Amino acid sequence: MATLILLRHARSAANGSGTLAGRTPGVGLDETGDKQAQGLLERLRGVPLSRVVSSPLQRCRETVAGLVAERELDPVVEQRLAEVDYGDWTGRKVTDLTGEDLWKVVQQHPSAAVFPGGEGLAEVQSRAVAAVREHDRQVGDDQVWLLCSHGDVIKSVLADALGLHLDSFQRIVVDPCSVSVVRYTDTRPFVLKVNDTGGDVSGLLPPKDSGGSDAVPGGTTGQDKG
């Protein structure tokens, strides 16, 4: 079983301004985001990474740049992990969008939401989950790999891993530079962390004997780490 770290990009200039950047080119990290990205080096110090996969957008590539340089890894750019194509909503202030009829659909029935001139959230989940499953199959057992993408993309992957309908994915919070962790098995995914913005995450390393794809009745003891 491989372990997947889902990393949302660090804070971007668009995050700070409250603008829906979407796929707008040239949106990089702001000063806070630069510090968050630098902090990843220490947070992931004890975690060996076999692969880093990134959205093609600048803010994701900047987030993992220091990490891949330190680890001497060549990041894999994956188009299916790109930000949602928000179409005509791209570049607009979020505060201006809350009055749109579609806003209620996005909040209450996201599986039916299709952005004008863009794509639907169901399509986003389909492409993202397919990419995750494909890359995970290519990683060896007991290895850890990292994926850097965007908030709604990661939330859709987590909803799938949790067995939630996409209409419930707005219950999941994924902050800038947060880490969520999923371990896929033959029968089910195990969600180990969601929206972790703290320090050392070496505790996510696979245990010496993970028990395969079986869930532990009563819950894990926490004493089976390597």
CYANA upper distance limits for C-alpha pairs under 8 A (distance plus 0.5 A):
  1 MET  CA    140 GLY  CA      7.96
  1 MET  CA    141 ASP  CA      5.01
  1 MET  CA    142 ASP  CA      5.89
  1 MET  CA    143 GLN  CA      8.04
  1 MET  CA    183 ARG  CA      7.22
  1 MET  CA    184 TYR  CA      6.68
  1 MET  CA    185 THR  CA      6.18
  1 MET  CA    212 GLY  CA      8.07
  2 ALA  CA    136 ASP  CA      7.16
  2 ALA  CA    139 VAL  CA      6.92
  2 ALA  CA    140 GLY  CA      6.84
  2 ALA  CA    141 ASP  CA      5.49
  2 ALA  CA    142 ASP  CA      5.45
  2 ALA  CA    143 GLN  CA      5.49
  2 ALA  CA    144 VAL  CA      6.29
  2 ALA  CA    145 TRP  CA      8.02
  2 ALA  CA    183 ARG  CA      6.59
  2 ALA  CA    184 TYR  CA      7.08
  3 THR  CA    142 ASP  CA      7.43
  3 THR  CA    143 GLN  CA      6.78
  3 THR  CA    144 VAL  CA      5.19
  3 THR  CA    145 TRP  CA      6.86
  3 THR  CA    181 VAL  CA      7.63
  3 THR  CA    182 VAL  CA      6.52
  3 THR  CA    183 ARG  CA      4.98
  3 THR  CA    184 TYR  CA      7.43
  3 THR  CA    205 LEU  CA      8.22
  3 THR  CA    206 PRO  CA      7.65
  4 LEU  CA    136 ASP  CA      8.10
  4 LEU  CA    144 VAL  CA      6.43
  4 LEU  CA    145 TRP  CA      5.69
  4 LEU  CA    146 LEU  CA      6.22
  4 LEU  CA    147 LEU  CA      7.72
  4 LEU  CA    181 VAL  CA      6.11
  4 LEU  CA    182 VAL  CA      5.70
  4 LEU  CA    183 ARG  CA      6.49
  4 LEU  CA    184 TYR  CA      8.49
  5 ILE  CA    144 VAL  CA      7.89
  5 ILE  CA    145 TRP  CA      6.70
  5 ILE  CA    146 LEU  CA      5.08
  5 ILE  CA    147 LEU  CA      6.60
  5 ILE  CA    179 VAL  CA      6.93
  5 ILE  CA    180 SER  CA      6.33
  5 ILE  CA    181 VAL  CA      5.15
  5 ILE  CA    182 VAL  CA      7.17
  6 LEU  CA    146 LEU  CA      6.64
  6 LEU  CA    147 LEU  CA      5.60
  6 LEU  CA    148 CYS  CA      6.70
  6 LEU  CA    149 SER  CA      8.03
  6 LEU  CA    154 ILE  CA      7.30
  6 LEU  CA    179 VAL  CA      6.16
  6 LEU  CA    180 SER  CA      5.47
  6 LEU  CA    181 VAL  CA      6.41
  6 LEU  CA    182 VAL  CA      8.23
  7 LEU  CA    146 LEU  CA      7.55
  7 LEU  CA    147 LEU  CA      6.40
  7 LEU  CA    148 CYS  CA      5.16
  7 LEU  CA    149 SER  CA      6.91
  7 LEU  CA    154 ILE  CA      8.49
  7 LEU  CA    177 CYS  CA      6.65
  7 LEU  CA    178 SER  CA      6.33
  7 LEU  CA    179 VAL  CA      5.32
  7 LEU  CA    180 SER  CA      7.08
  8 ARG  CA     60 CYS  CA      8.27
  8 ARG  CA    148 CYS  CA      6.10
  8 ARG  CA    149 SER  CA      5.74
  8 ARG  CA    150 HIS  CA      5.80
  8 ARG  CA    151 GLY  CA      6.62
  8 ARG  CA    154 ILE  CA      7.70
  8 ARG  CA    174 VAL  CA      7.62
  8 ARG  CA    175 ASP  CA      7.53
  8 ARG  CA    176 PRO  CA      6.02
  8 ARG  CA    177 CYS  CA      5.46
  8 ARG  CA    178 SER  CA      6.17
  8 ARG  CA    179 VAL  CA      7.38
  9 HIS  CA     59 ARG  CA      6.74
  9 HIS  CA     60 CYS  CA      5.48
  9 HIS  CA     63 THR  CA      6.16
  9 HIS  CA    148 CYS  CA      6.66
  9 HIS  CA    149 SER  CA      6.60
  9 HIS  CA    150 HIS  CA      6.81
  9 HIS  CA    176 PRO  CA      6.21
  9 HIS  CA    177 CYS  CA      5.63
  9 HIS  CA    178 SER  CA      8.40
 10 ALA  CA     29 LEU  CA      7.16
 10 ALA  CA     32 THR  CA      8.50
 10 ALA  CA     33 GLY  CA      5.15
 10 ALA  CA     34 ASP  CA      7.76
 10 ALA  CA     36 GLN  CA      6.44
 10 ALA  CA     37 ALA  CA      6.50
 10 ALA  CA     59 ARG  CA      7.77
 10 ALA  CA     60 CYS  CA      8.04
 10 ALA  CA     63 THR  CA      6.37
 10 ALA  CA    176 PRO  CA      5.24
 10 ALA  CA    177 CYS  CA      4.73
 10 ALA  CA    178 SER  CA      8.43
 11 ARG  CA     15 ASN  CA      6.52
 11 ARG  CA     16 GLY  CA      7.79
 11 ARG  CA     29 LEU  CA      6.29
 11 ARG  CA     30 ASP  CA      6.87
 11 ARG  CA     32 THR  CA      6.90
 11 ARG  CA     33 GLY  CA      4.68
 11 ARG  CA     34 ASP  CA      8.35
 11 ARG  CA     36 GLN  CA      8.12
 11 ARG  CA    176 PRO  CA      5.72
 11 ARG  CA    177 CYS  CA      7.44
 12 SER  CA     16 GLY  CA      7.06
 12 SER  CA     27 VAL  CA      7.35
 12 SER  CA     28 GLY  CA      6.10
 12 SER  CA     29 LEU  CA      4.47
 12 SER  CA     30 ASP  CA      5.57
 12 SER  CA     33 GLY  CA      6.51
 12 SER  CA     59 ARG  CA      6.98
 13 ALA  CA     17 SER  CA      6.92
 13 ALA  CA     27 VAL  CA      7.08
 13 ALA  CA     28 GLY  CA      6.83
 13 ALA  CA     29 LEU  CA      6.22
 13 ALA  CA     30 ASP  CA      5.37
 14 ALA  CA     18 GLY  CA      6.54
 14 ALA  CA     19 THR  CA      5.64
 14 ALA  CA     20 LEU  CA      7.31
 14 ALA  CA     21 ALA  CA      6.37
 14 ALA  CA     27 VAL  CA      7.44
 15 ASN  CA     19 THR  CA      6.97
 15 ASN  CA     20 LEU  CA      8.30
 16 GLY  CA     30 ASP  CA      8.28
 18 GLY  CA     93 LYS  CA      6.40
 18 GLY  CA     94 VAL  CA      6.47
 18 GLY  CA     95 THR  CA      8.21
 19 THR  CA     91 GLY  CA      6.41
 19 THR  CA     92 ARG  CA      6.16
 19 THR  CA     93 LYS  CA      4.97
 19 THR  CA     94 VAL  CA      6.32
 20 LEU  CA     89 TRP  CA      7.72
 20 LEU  CA     90 THR  CA      6.14
 20 LEU  CA     91 GLY  CA      5.71
 20 LEU  CA     92 ARG  CA      6.18
 20 LEU  CA     93 LYS  CA      6.68
 20 LEU  CA     94 VAL  CA      6.70
 21 ALA  CA     27 VAL  CA      7.90
 21 ALA  CA     90 THR  CA      6.27
 21 ALA  CA     91 GLY  CA      5.71
 21 ALA  CA     92 ARG  CA      8.30
 22 GLY  CA     83 GLU  CA      6.36
 22 GLY  CA     84 VAL  CA      6.64
 22 GLY  CA     85 ASP  CA      6.56
 22 GLY  CA     86 TYR  CA      6.38
 22 GLY  CA     90 THR  CA      5.97
 22 GLY  CA     91 GLY  CA      7.71
 23 ARG  CA     57 LEU  CA      7.64
 23 ARG  CA     82 ALA  CA      8.19
 23 ARG  CA     83 GLU  CA      6.58
 23 ARG  CA     84 VAL  CA      7.82
 23 ARG  CA     85 ASP  CA      6.88
 23 ARG  CA     86 TYR  CA      8.36
 23 ARG  CA     90 THR  CA      8.02
 24 THR  CA     90 THR  CA      7.83
 24 THR  CA     91 GLY  CA      7.93
 25 PRO  CA     57 LEU  CA      7.74
 25 PRO  CA     58 GLN  CA      7.80
 26 GLY  CA     58 GLN  CA      7.01
 27 VAL  CA     58 GLN  CA      6.79
 27 VAL  CA     59 ARG  CA      6.74
 28 GLY  CA     58 GLN  CA      6.17
 28 GLY  CA     59 ARG  CA      5.08
 28 GLY  CA     62 GLU  CA      7.62
 29 LEU  CA     33 GLY  CA      5.50
 29 LEU  CA     34 ASP  CA      6.45
 29 LEU  CA     59 ARG  CA      6.15
 29 LEU  CA     62 GLU  CA      7.60
 29 LEU  CA     63 THR  CA      8.19
 30 ASP  CA     34 ASP  CA      6.72
 31 GLU  CA     35 LYS  CA      7.03
 32 THR  CA     36 GLN  CA      6.77
 33 GLY  CA     37 ALA  CA      6.60
 33 GLY  CA     63 THR  CA      8.32
 33 GLY  CA    177 CYS  CA      8.39
 34 ASP  CA     38 GLN  CA      6.73
 34 ASP  CA     63 THR  CA      8.03
 35 LYS  CA     39 GLY  CA      6.67
 36 GLN  CA     40 LEU  CA      7.14
 36 GLN  CA    177 CYS  CA      6.96
 37 ALA  CA     41 LEU  CA      8.16
 37 ALA  CA     62 GLU  CA      8.31
 37 ALA  CA     63 THR  CA      5.54
 37 ALA  CA     64 VAL  CA      7.47
 37 ALA  CA     66 GLY  CA      7.98
 37 ALA  CA    177 CYS  CA      7.65
 38 GLN  CA     42 GLU  CA      8.48
 38 GLN  CA     66 GLY  CA      7.31
 39 GLY  CA     43 ARG  CA      6.82
 40 LEU  CA     44 LEU  CA      6.41
 40 LEU  CA     67 LEU  CA      7.60
 41 LEU  CA     45 ARG  CA      6.40
 41 LEU  CA     66 GLY  CA      7.85
 41 LEU  CA     67 LEU  CA      6.32
 42 GLU  CA    199 GLY  CA      8.25
 42 GLU  CA    200 ASP  CA      7.60
 43 ARG  CA    198 GLY  CA      8.35
 43 ARG  CA    199 GLY  CA      5.59
 43 ARG  CA    200 ASP  CA      4.89
 43 ARG  CA    201 VAL  CA      6.59
 44 LEU  CA    200 ASP  CA      6.85
 44 LEU  CA    201 VAL  CA      6.67
 44 LEU  CA    202 SER  CA      7.22
 45 ARG  CA    200 ASP  CA      7.98
 45 ARG  CA    202 SER  CA      8.07
 46 GLY  CA    200 ASP  CA      8.23
 46 GLY  CA    201 VAL  CA      8.17
 46 GLY  CA    202 SER  CA      5.69
 47 VAL  CA    144 VAL  CA      8.06
 47 VAL  CA    201 VAL  CA      8.10
 47 VAL  CA    202 SER  CA      5.97
 47 VAL  CA    205 LEU  CA      7.34
 48 PRO  CA    143 GLN  CA      8.27
 48 PRO  CA    144 VAL  CA      7.05
 49 LEU  CA     71 ARG  CA      8.47
 49 LEU  CA    143 GLN  CA      7.67
 49 LEU  CA    144 VAL  CA      5.67
 49 LEU  CA    145 TRP  CA      5.74
 49 LEU  CA    146 LEU  CA      7.51
 50 SER  CA    139 VAL  CA      8.05
 50 SER  CA    143 GLN  CA      6.89
 50 SER  CA    144 VAL  CA      6.47
 50 SER  CA    145 TRP  CA      5.99
 51 ARG  CA     73 LEU  CA      7.73
 51 ARG  CA     75 PRO  CA      7.65
 51 ARG  CA     76 VAL  CA      8.29
 51 ARG  CA    139 VAL  CA      8.28
 51 ARG  CA    144 VAL  CA      7.96
 51 ARG  CA    145 TRP  CA      5.30
 51 ARG  CA    146 LEU  CA      6.79
 52 VAL  CA     68 VAL  CA      7.96
 52 VAL  CA     73 LEU  CA      7.86
 52 VAL  CA     74 ASP  CA      7.96
 52 VAL  CA     75 PRO  CA      5.53
 52 VAL  CA     76 VAL  CA      6.71
 52 VAL  CA    145 TRP  CA      6.43
 52 VAL  CA    146 LEU  CA      5.30
 52 VAL  CA    147 LEU  CA      6.36
 52 VAL  CA    148 CYS  CA      8.23
 53 VAL  CA     75 PRO  CA      6.05
 53 VAL  CA     76 VAL  CA      5.07
 53 VAL  CA     77 VAL  CA      6.36
 53 VAL  CA     78 GLU  CA      7.01
 53 VAL  CA    145 TRP  CA      8.44
 53 VAL  CA    146 LEU  CA      6.71
 53 VAL  CA    147 LEU  CA      5.22
 53 VAL  CA    148 CYS  CA      6.83
 54 SER  CA     60 CYS  CA      6.88
 54 SER  CA     61 ARG  CA      7.05
 54 SER  CA     64 VAL  CA      8.49
 54 SER  CA     75 PRO  CA      7.18
 54 SER  CA     76 VAL  CA      6.59
 54 SER  CA     77 VAL  CA      5.48
 54 SER  CA     78 GLU  CA      6.37
 54 SER  CA     81 LEU  CA      7.55
 54 SER  CA    147 LEU  CA      6.21
 54 SER  CA    148 CYS  CA      5.25
 54 SER  CA    149 SER  CA      6.71
 55 SER  CA     60 CYS  CA      6.51
 55 SER  CA     61 ARG  CA      7.69
 55 SER  CA     77 VAL  CA      6.36
 55 SER  CA     78 GLU  CA      5.98
 55 SER  CA     79 GLN  CA      6.61
 55 SER  CA     80 ARG  CA      7.99
 55 SER  CA     81 LEU  CA      5.39
 55 SER  CA     82 ALA  CA      5.25
 55 SER  CA     83 GLU  CA      7.99
 55 SER  CA    148 CYS  CA      6.79
 55 SER  CA    149 SER  CA      5.80
 55 SER  CA    150 HIS  CA      8.45
 56 PRO  CA     60 CYS  CA      7.58
 56 PRO  CA     61 ARG  CA      7.30
 56 PRO  CA     77 VAL  CA      6.05
 56 PRO  CA     78 GLU  CA      6.95
 56 PRO  CA     79 GLN  CA      6.64
 56 PRO  CA     81 LEU  CA      8.25
 56 PRO  CA     82 ALA  CA      6.69
 57 LEU  CA     61 ARG  CA      6.96
 57 LEU  CA     82 ALA  CA      7.19
 57 LEU  CA     83 GLU  CA      8.21
 58 GLN  CA     62 GLU  CA      6.52
 59 ARG  CA     63 THR  CA      6.68
 60 CYS  CA     64 VAL  CA      7.08
 60 CYS  CA    148 CYS  CA      6.51
 60 CYS  CA    149 SER  CA      6.74
 60 CYS  CA    150 HIS  CA      8.40
 61 ARG  CA     65 ALA  CA      6.45
 62 GLU  CA     66 GLY  CA      8.30
 63 THR  CA    148 CYS  CA      8.43
 64 VAL  CA     68 VAL  CA      6.59
 64 VAL  CA    148 CYS  CA      7.93
 65 ALA  CA     69 ALA  CA      6.67
 66 GLY  CA     70 GLU  CA      6.66
 67 LEU  CA     71 ARG  CA      6.72
 68 VAL  CA     72 GLU  CA      6.10
 68 VAL  CA     73 LEU  CA      5.41
 68 VAL  CA     74 ASP  CA      7.18
 68 VAL  CA     75 PRO  CA      7.33
 69 ALA  CA     73 LEU  CA      7.07
 78 GLU  CA     82 ALA  CA      7.88
 78 GLU  CA    131 ALA  CA      8.32
 80 ARG  CA    127 ARG  CA      6.08
 80 ARG  CA    128 ALA  CA      6.17
 80 ARG  CA    131 ALA  CA      6.79
 81 LEU  CA    127 ARG  CA      8.08
 81 LEU  CA    128 ALA  CA      6.09
 81 LEU  CA    131 ALA  CA      7.83
 81 LEU  CA    149 SER  CA      6.43
 81 LEU  CA    150 HIS  CA      8.28
 81 LEU  CA    153 VAL  CA      7.44
 82 ALA  CA    149 SER  CA      7.21
 82 ALA  CA    150 HIS  CA      7.81
 82 ALA  CA    153 VAL  CA      8.36
 83 GLU  CA    149 SER  CA      7.70
 83 GLU  CA    150 HIS  CA      6.21
 83 GLU  CA    152 ASP  CA      8.23
 83 GLU  CA    153 VAL  CA      7.22
 84 VAL  CA    119 GLU  CA      7.62
 84 VAL  CA    121 LEU  CA      8.08
 84 VAL  CA    124 VAL  CA      7.03
 84 VAL  CA    152 ASP  CA      7.78
 84 VAL  CA    153 VAL  CA      7.59
 85 ASP  CA     90 THR  CA      8.34
 85 ASP  CA    115 PHE  CA      8.16
 85 ASP  CA    118 GLY  CA      5.50
 85 ASP  CA    119 GLU  CA      6.05
 86 TYR  CA     90 THR  CA      5.85
 86 TYR  CA    115 PHE  CA      5.98
 86 TYR  CA    116 PRO  CA      7.86
 86 TYR  CA    117 GLY  CA      7.95
 86 TYR  CA    118 GLY  CA      5.57
 86 TYR  CA    119 GLU  CA      7.15
 87 GLY  CA    115 PHE  CA      6.46
 87 GLY  CA    116 PRO  CA      6.11
 87 GLY  CA    117 GLY  CA      4.88
 87 GLY  CA    118 GLY  CA      4.29
 87 GLY  CA    119 GLU  CA      7.71
 88 ASP  CA    115 PHE  CA      7.80
 88 ASP  CA    116 PRO  CA      6.14
 88 ASP  CA    117 GLY  CA      6.17
 88 ASP  CA    118 GLY  CA      7.55
 89 TRP  CA     97 LEU  CA      8.34
 89 TRP  CA    115 PHE  CA      7.75
 89 TRP  CA    116 PRO  CA      7.87
 92 ARG  CA     96 ASP  CA      7.57
 92 ARG  CA     97 LEU  CA      7.90
 93 LYS  CA     97 LEU  CA      7.20
 94 VAL  CA     98 THR  CA      7.18
 96 ASP  CA    100 GLU  CA      8.49
 97 LEU  CA    103 TRP  CA      7.17
 98 THR  CA    103 TRP  CA      6.14
 98 THR  CA    104 LYS  CA      8.43
 99 GLY  CA    103 TRP  CA      7.45
100 GLU  CA    104 LYS  CA      8.09
101 ASP  CA    105 VAL  CA      7.69
102 LEU  CA    106 VAL  CA      6.74
102 LEU  CA    113 ALA  CA      7.59
102 LEU  CA    115 PHE  CA      8.46
103 TRP  CA    107 GLN  CA      6.78
104 LYS  CA    108 GLN  CA      6.39
104 LYS  CA    109 HIS  CA      8.20
105 VAL  CA    109 HIS  CA      5.39
105 VAL  CA    110 PRO  CA      6.29
105 VAL  CA    112 ALA  CA      7.54
105 VAL  CA    113 ALA  CA      6.37
106 VAL  CA    110 PRO  CA      4.87
106 VAL  CA    111 SER  CA      8.43
106 VAL  CA    112 ALA  CA      8.31
106 VAL  CA    113 ALA  CA      6.02
107 GLN  CA    170 GLN  CA      7.22
108 GLN  CA    167 ASP  CA      7.25
109 HIS  CA    113 ALA  CA      7.43
109 HIS  CA    167 ASP  CA      5.66
110 PRO  CA    121 LEU  CA      6.87
110 PRO  CA    122 ALA  CA      8.14
110 PRO  CA    166 LEU  CA      7.15
110 PRO  CA    167 ASP  CA      5.72
111 SER  CA    120 GLY  CA      8.09
111 SER  CA    121 LEU  CA      6.44
111 SER  CA    122 ALA  CA      5.65
111 SER  CA    166 LEU  CA      6.17
111 SER  CA    167 ASP  CA      6.10
112 ALA  CA    120 GLY  CA      7.77
112 ALA  CA    121 LEU  CA      7.95
112 ALA  CA    122 ALA  CA      7.77
113 ALA  CA    120 GLY  CA      6.02
113 ALA  CA    121 LEU  CA      6.51
113 ALA  CA    122 ALA  CA      8.25
114 VAL  CA    118 GLY  CA      7.47
114 VAL  CA    119 GLU  CA      5.99
114 VAL  CA    120 GLY  CA      4.31
114 VAL  CA    121 LEU  CA      7.02
115 PHE  CA    119 GLU  CA      6.08
115 PHE  CA    120 GLY  CA      6.53
119 GLU  CA    123 GLU  CA      7.25
119 GLU  CA    124 VAL  CA      7.91
120 GLY  CA    124 VAL  CA      6.98
121 LEU  CA    125 GLN  CA      6.82
122 ALA  CA    126 SER  CA      6.75
122 ALA  CA    166 LEU  CA      7.82
123 GLU  CA    127 ARG  CA      6.78
124 VAL  CA    128 ALA  CA      6.58
124 VAL  CA    153 VAL  CA      7.17
124 VAL  CA    156 SER  CA      8.13
125 GLN  CA    129 VAL  CA      6.40
125 GLN  CA    153 VAL  CA      7.23
125 GLN  CA    156 SER  CA      5.71
125 GLN  CA    157 VAL  CA      6.99
126 SER  CA    130 ALA  CA      6.64
127 ARG  CA    131 ALA  CA      6.74
128 ALA  CA    132 VAL  CA      6.72
128 ALA  CA    153 VAL  CA      7.12
128 ALA  CA    156 SER  CA      8.24
128 ALA  CA    157 VAL  CA      7.15
129 VAL  CA    133 ARG  CA      6.60
129 VAL  CA    156 SER  CA      8.40
129 VAL  CA    157 VAL  CA      6.19
129 VAL  CA    160 ASP  CA      8.07
130 ALA  CA    134 GLU  CA      6.63
131 ALA  CA    135 HIS  CA      6.70
132 VAL  CA    136 ASP  CA      6.46
133 ARG  CA    137 ARG  CA      6.76
134 GLU  CA    138 GLN  CA      7.25
135 HIS  CA    139 VAL  CA      7.18
136 ASP  CA    184 TYR  CA      8.32
139 VAL  CA    143 GLN  CA      7.16
139 VAL  CA    144 VAL  CA      8.48
139 VAL  CA    145 TRP  CA      8.07
142 ASP  CA    206 PRO  CA      6.54
143 GLN  CA    206 PRO  CA      8.43
144 VAL  CA    205 LEU  CA      8.09
149 SER  CA    153 VAL  CA      7.20
149 SER  CA    154 ILE  CA      7.09
150 HIS  CA    154 ILE  CA      6.51
151 GLY  CA    155 LYS  CA      6.59
151 GLY  CA    174 VAL  CA      6.31
151 GLY  CA    175 ASP  CA      7.76
151 GLY  CA    176 PRO  CA      8.25
152 ASP  CA    156 SER  CA      6.61
153 VAL  CA    157 VAL  CA      6.98
154 ILE  CA    158 LEU  CA      6.67
154 ILE  CA    174 VAL  CA      8.00
155 LYS  CA    159 ALA  CA      6.57
155 LYS  CA    169 PHE  CA      6.61
155 LYS  CA    170 GLN  CA      8.19
155 LYS  CA    172 ILE  CA      6.75
155 LYS  CA    173 VAL  CA      7.91
155 LYS  CA    174 VAL  CA      7.30
156 SER  CA    160 ASP  CA      6.86
156 SER  CA    166 LEU  CA      7.23
156 SER  CA    169 PHE  CA      6.76
157 VAL  CA    161 ALA  CA      6.77
158 LEU  CA    162 LEU  CA      6.51
158 LEU  CA    169 PHE  CA      8.49
158 LEU  CA    191 VAL  CA      8.36
159 ALA  CA    163 GLY  CA      6.64
159 ALA  CA    164 LEU  CA      5.43
159 ALA  CA    165 HIS  CA      7.26
159 ALA  CA    166 LEU  CA      6.87
159 ALA  CA    168 SER  CA      7.90
159 ALA  CA    169 PHE  CA      6.06
159 ALA  CA    172 ILE  CA      8.32
160 ASP  CA    164 LEU  CA      6.39
160 ASP  CA    165 HIS  CA      7.79
160 ASP  CA    166 LEU  CA      8.05
161 ALA  CA    182 VAL  CA      7.94
161 ALA  CA    188 ARG  CA      8.39
161 ALA  CA    189 PRO  CA      6.06
161 ALA  CA    190 PHE  CA      7.72
161 ALA  CA    191 VAL  CA      7.34
162 LEU  CA    189 PRO  CA      8.01
162 LEU  CA    190 PHE  CA      8.31
162 LEU  CA    191 VAL  CA      7.35
164 LEU  CA    168 SER  CA      6.76
164 LEU  CA    169 PHE  CA      7.71
165 HIS  CA    169 PHE  CA      7.68
168 SER  CA    172 ILE  CA      8.44
173 VAL  CA    194 VAL  CA      8.41
173 VAL  CA    195 ASN  CA      6.93
174 VAL  CA    178 SER  CA      6.84
174 VAL  CA    194 VAL  CA      7.95
174 VAL  CA    195 ASN  CA      5.56
175 ASP  CA    195 ASN  CA      6.81
175 ASP  CA    197 THR  CA      8.21
177 CYS  CA    197 THR  CA      7.29
178 SER  CA    195 ASN  CA      5.50
178 SER  CA    196 ASP  CA      5.66
178 SER  CA    197 THR  CA      5.18
179 VAL  CA    193 LYS  CA      7.81
179 VAL  CA    194 VAL  CA      7.10
179 VAL  CA    195 ASN  CA      5.90
179 VAL  CA    196 ASP  CA      5.39
179 VAL  CA    197 THR  CA      6.92
180 SER  CA    191 VAL  CA      8.50
180 SER  CA    192 LEU  CA      7.89
180 SER  CA    193 LYS  CA      5.29
180 SER  CA    194 VAL  CA      4.70
180 SER  CA    195 ASN  CA      5.88
180 SER  CA    196 ASP  CA      6.75
181 VAL  CA    191 VAL  CA      6.54
181 VAL  CA    192 LEU  CA      5.75
181 VAL  CA    193 LYS  CA      5.34
181 VAL  CA    194 VAL  CA      7.07
181 VAL  CA    204 LEU  CA      7.99
182 VAL  CA    189 PRO  CA      7.03
182 VAL  CA    190 PHE  CA      6.11
182 VAL  CA    191 VAL  CA      5.01
182 VAL  CA    192 LEU  CA      6.25
182 VAL  CA    193 LYS  CA      7.75
183 ARG  CA    189 PRO  CA      6.07
183 ARG  CA    190 PHE  CA      5.59
183 ARG  CA    191 VAL  CA      6.98
183 ARG  CA    192 LEU  CA      7.88
184 TYR  CA    188 ARG  CA      6.77
184 TYR  CA    189 PRO  CA      4.69
184 TYR  CA    190 PHE  CA      6.76
185 THR  CA    189 PRO  CA      6.23
185 THR  CA    190 PHE  CA      8.26
185 THR  CA    212 GLY  CA      7.55
185 THR  CA    213 SER  CA      5.78
186 ASP  CA    213 SER  CA      6.80
187 THR  CA    213 SER  CA      6.47
188 ARG  CA    213 SER  CA      7.16
192 LEU  CA    204 LEU  CA      7.81
203 GLY  CA    225 LYS  CA      8.16
205 LEU  CA    225 LYS  CA      8.10
205 LEU  CA    226 GLY  CA      8.32
206 PRO  CA    210 SER  CA      7.43
206 PRO  CA    225 LYS  CA      7.62
206 PRO  CA    226 GLY  CA      7.98
207 PRO  CA    224 ASP  CA      6.38
207 PRO  CA    225 LYS  CA      4.91
207 PRO  CA    226 GLY  CA      5.61
208 LYS  CA    224 ASP  CA      7.64
208 LYS  CA    225 LYS  CA      7.02
208 LYS  CA    226 GLY  CA      5.80
209 ASP  CA    224 ASP  CA      7.73
210 SER  CA    224 ASP  CA      8.21
211 GLY  CA    215 ALA  CA      8.40
215 ALA  CA    219 GLY  CA      8.22
216 VAL  CA    220 THR  CA      6.29
